[in-house]
Amino acid sequence: MKLIFSKNKENEISVKLATGTVAEDFSYTEMIKQLLKRNKFEDNQYTGLSSEEKTRIEEMLKKVNQAIADDEEE
């Protein structure tokens, strides 16, 4: 699963969820479904974000992966 992050002129960050070649509006439910199938983010795309923002997002995604992994272990 690939997430596409972009920042608009108002400095708001938007997220799209790409499965295969199709990018859809982000949905937490769909993201969790995909992570339960395969707990991995691949080649996320960052457009217009600073390196600090990118780092913060990547740290958050690692925590999400860890939460899914912990849940699977239980």
Contacts in CASP RR format, 6 or more apart in sequence:
PFRMAT RR
TARGET T0000
AUTHOR 0000-0000-0000
METHOD contacts of the structure
MODEL  1
MKLIFSKNKENEISVKLATGTVAEDFSYTEMIKQLLKRNKFEDNQYTGLS
SEEKTRIEEMLKKVNQAIADDEEE
1 17 0 8 1.000
1 18 0 8 1.000
1 19 0 8 1.000
1 31 0 8 1.000
1 34 0 8 1.000
1 35 0 8 1.000
1 38 0 8 1.000
1 40 0 8 1.000
1 41 0 8 1.000
1 42 0 8 1.000
2 17 0 8 1.000
2 18 0 8 1.000
2 19 0 8 1.000
2 20 0 8 1.000
2 41 0 8 1.000
2 42 0 8 1.000
2 43 0 8 1.000
2 44 0 8 1.000
2 45 0 8 1.000
3 15 0 8 1.000
3 16 0 8 1.000
3 17 0 8 1.000
3 18 0 8 1.000
3 26 0 8 1.000
3 31 0 8 1.000
3 41 0 8 1.000
3 44 0 8 1.000
3 45 0 8 1.000
3 61 0 8 1.000
4 15 0 8 1.000
4 16 0 8 1.000
4 17 0 8 1.000
4 18 0 8 1.000
4 23 0 8 1.000
4 44 0 8 1.000
4 45 0 8 1.000
4 47 0 8 1.000
5 13 0 8 1.000
5 14 0 8 1.000
5 15 0 8 1.000
5 44 0 8 1.000
5 45 0 8 1.000
5 46 0 8 1.000
5 47 0 8 1.000
5 49 0 8 1.000
5 54 0 8 1.000
5 57 0 8 1.000
6 13 0 8 1.000
6 14 0 8 1.000
6 16 0 8 1.000
6 46 0 8 1.000
6 47 0 8 1.000
6 48 0 8 1.000
6 49 0 8 1.000
7 13 0 8 1.000
7 14 0 8 1.000
7 47 0 8 1.000
7 48 0 8 1.000
7 49 0 8 1.000
7 53 0 8 1.000
8 14 0 8 1.000
13 49 0 8 1.000
13 53 0 8 1.000
14 26 0 8 1.000
15 26 0 8 1.000
16 23 0 8 1.000
16 24 0 8 1.000
16 25 0 8 1.000
16 26 0 8 1.000
17 23 0 8 1.000
17 24 0 8 1.000
17 25 0 8 1.000
17 26 0 8 1.000
17 27 0 8 1.000
17 30 0 8 1.000
17 31 0 8 1.000
17 34 0 8 1.000
18 24 0 8 1.000
19 34 0 8 1.000
24 30 0 8 1.000
32 68 0 8 1.000
35 64 0 8 1.000
35 65 0 8 1.000
35 68 0 8 1.000
36 68 0 8 1.000
36 72 0 8 1.000
39 65 0 8 1.000
39 68 0 8 1.000
39 69 0 8 1.000
39 72 0 8 1.000
40 65 0 8 1.000
41 61 0 8 1.000
41 65 0 8 1.000
44 57 0 8 1.000
44 58 0 8 1.000
44 61 0 8 1.000
46 53 0 8 1.000
46 54 0 8 1.000
46 57 0 8 1.000
49 57 0 8 1.000
END
